[in-house]
Amino acid sequence: MDEIDPDQQEIMRLIGPDLPRIFPIFPTAVSLYNSEVSAMARAEHDDTAAAKATHCHVWAGFQREFLDEPGYTFLDVRGLRVLNIGDQILIRAKKVDANGRHRNADTAQQRAFDAQEDLPGLPAAAARIVIGYQPDIAFSEVERVIVRRPNGRWVSQIVEADQAPYWIDITPRELPLESGRRTTGG
């Protein structure tokens, strides 16, 4: 059995106490989108519109949960909105796919965040992570909530269990790919 990445263990240790507060934000946001936006409007929304509307509910959920809490700071650096936890972790909330990958507008700032690079206005030493939700195909419920270090090689799934969420490593096995290309048999 493979050993869990020490970086993954440390980040999940740091956010572990917050998992019971973080997990419900995502299903609540999807439920709010589905219950408060009319069926006709939802039928006309493409994936981008549904994800953006849900993202607004997620971000508001994070603010309701952590805004007045010491050690938690909301930062907005030229449109990059993150939750700063004690200058140790910066969280972006995103919709993700089955592998825990998110999509972004391709900007230098987004690439720098994902690459764990320093950005003006963000604490340099803080780990940059994405906490995301994977909706079902109908966008009616959340299949899973994940934590991923962008450009990293690990993914954790937050599991809700009797009001005490915990996490498991769901890092996919890498295929024999090299530089984004398939290797050819020899």
Disulfide bonds with the S-S distance in Angstrom:
none
